[in-house]
């Protein structure tokens, strides 16, 4: 008797949207805050990141991914950390 294992299929297509992101090739520091960043510096950095996001053809896919995986850090899909946390908590 042969034992067949059913392995999951390829999942690359689940992440394929990332290939089309406006952020592709951008400096990650724009999207992720350095330790201790606060106030005006953080607000300005997040605005730069969100400006890139709002030109992005995969903004909704990115946002959906960040919300579904509860991504804790960075700007994803035009939303900052606090904005995503509020949506996840239903506030």
C-alpha positions as a Markdown table, in Angstrom:
| # | Residue | x | y | z |
|---|---|---|---|---|
| 1 | Unk | 0.0 | 0.0 | 0.0 |
| 2 | Unk | 1.3 | 3.4 | -1.0 |
| 3 | Unk | 1.0 | 6.3 | 1.4 |
| 4 | Unk | 0.3 | 9.6 | -0.3 |
| 5 | Unk | 0.9 | 12.8 | 1.4 |
| 6 | Unk | -1.0 | 15.8 | 0.3 |
| 7 | Unk | 1.2 | 18.8 | 0.5 |
| 8 | Unk | 0.0 | 22.4 | 0.1 |
| 9 | Unk | 0.4 | 23.8 | -3.4 |
| 10 | Unk | 2.7 | 26.7 | -4.3 |
| 11 | Unk | 1.9 | 29.9 | -2.4 |
| 12 | Unk | 3.9 | 32.4 | -4.5 |
| 13 | Unk | 0.7 | 33.7 | -6.0 |
| 14 | Unk | -0.4 | 34.8 | -2.6 |
| 15 | Unk | 2.5 | 37.2 | -2.4 |
| 16 | Unk | 2.7 | 38.1 | -6.1 |
| 17 | Unk | 1.0 | 41.5 | -5.5 |
| 18 | Unk | 4.2 | 42.6 | -3.7 |
| 19 | Unk | 6.0 | 42.6 | -7.1 |
| 20 | Unk | 3.8 | 45.5 | -8.2 |
| 21 | Unk | 4.0 | 47.7 | -5.1 |
| 22 | Unk | 5.0 | 51.3 | -5.5 |
| 23 | Unk | 7.3 | 50.8 | -2.5 |
| 24 | Unk | 9.3 | 48.1 | -4.3 |
| 25 | Unk | 12.9 | 49.4 | -4.3 |
| 26 | Unk | 12.1 | 52.2 | -1.9 |
| 27 | Unk | 14.2 | 52.7 | 1.2 |
| 28 | Unk | 12.6 | 50.6 | 4.0 |
| 29 | Unk | 13.4 | 53.3 | 6.5 |
| 30 | Unk | 10.5 | 55.4 | 5.0 |
| 31 | Unk | 8.0 | 52.7 | 6.0 |
| 32 | Unk | 9.5 | 51.5 | 9.3 |
| 33 | Unk | 10.3 | 53.9 | 12.2 |
| 34 | Unk | 13.7 | 53.8 | 13.8 |
| 35 | Unk | 13.8 | 53.0 | 17.5 |
| 36 | Unk | 12.7 | 56.0 | 19.6 |
| 37 | Unk | 11.3 | 58.0 | 16.7 |
| 38 | Unk | 8.4 | 60.2 | 17.9 |
| 39 | Unk | 6.5 | 63.4 | 17.2 |
| 40 | Unk | 7.1 | 65.5 | 14.2 |
| 41 | Unk | 9.8 | 63.2 | 12.7 |
| 42 | Unk | 7.6 | 60.2 | 12.8 |
| 43 | Unk | 4.6 | 62.1 | 11.4 |
| 44 | Unk | 6.7 | 63.4 | 8.5 |
| 45 | Unk | 8.2 | 60.0 | 7.7 |
| 46 | Unk | 4.7 | 58.4 | 7.8 |
| 47 | Unk | 3.4 | 61.0 | 5.5 |
| 48 | Unk | 6.1 | 60.3 | 3.0 |
| 49 | Unk | 5.3 | 56.6 | 3.2 |
| 50 | Unk | 1.6 | 57.1 | 2.8 |
| 51 | Unk | 2.2 | 59.4 | -0.2 |
| 52 | Unk | 3.9 | 56.5 | -1.9 |
| 53 | Unk | 1.1 | 54.1 | -0.8 |
| 54 | Unk | -1.6 | 56.3 | -2.3 |
| 55 | Unk | 0.0 | 56.0 | -5.8 |
| 56 | Unk | 0.2 | 52.2 | -5.5 |
| 57 | Unk | -1.8 | 49.9 | -7.7 |
| 58 | Unk | -1.8 | 47.2 | -5.0 |
| 59 | Unk | -2.8 | 49.4 | -2.1 |
| 60 | Unk | -5.8 | 47.3 | -1.2 |
| 61 | Unk | -4.0 | 44.0 | -1.4 |
| 62 | Unk | -1.3 | 45.4 | 0.9 |
| 63 | Unk | -3.8 | 46.8 | 3.4 |
| 64 | Unk | -5.7 | 43.5 | 3.4 |
| 65 | Unk | -2.5 | 41.6 | 4.0 |
| 66 | Unk | -1.5 | 43.8 | 6.9 |
| 67 | Unk | -4.9 | 43.6 | 8.6 |
| 68 | Unk | -5.2 | 39.8 | 8.1 |
| 69 | Unk | -1.8 | 39.1 | 9.5 |
| 70 | Unk | -2.0 | 41.8 | 12.1 |
| 71 | Unk | 1.3 | 43.3 | 10.9 |
| 72 | Unk | 2.6 | 45.1 | 14.0 |
| 73 | Unk | 5.1 | 47.4 | 12.4 |
| 74 | Unk | 5.4 | 49.9 | 9.6 |
| 75 | Unk | 3.1 | 51.6 | 7.1 |
| 76 | Unk | 1.2 | 49.1 | 5.0 |
| 77 | Unk | -1.5 | 49.9 | 2.5 |
| 78 | Unk | -1.5 | 53.5 | 3.5 |
| 79 | Unk | -2.1 | 52.8 | 7.1 |
| 80 | Unk | 0.2 | 53.4 | 10.0 |
| 81 | Unk | 0.6 | 51.1 | 13.0 |
| 82 | Unk | -2.0 | 52.9 | 15.2 |
| 83 | Unk | -4.5 | 53.1 | 12.4 |
| 84 | Unk | -4.3 | 49.3 | 11.8 |
| 85 | Unk | -4.5 | 48.5 | 15.5 |
| 86 | Unk | -7.7 | 50.6 | 15.7 |
| 87 | Unk | -9.3 | 48.8 | 12.8 |
| 88 | Unk | -8.3 | 45.4 | 14.1 |
| 89 | Unk | -9.8 | 46.3 | 17.5 |
| 90 | Unk | -12.9 | 47.7 | 15.8 |
| 91 | Unk | -12.5 | 51.2 | 17.1 |
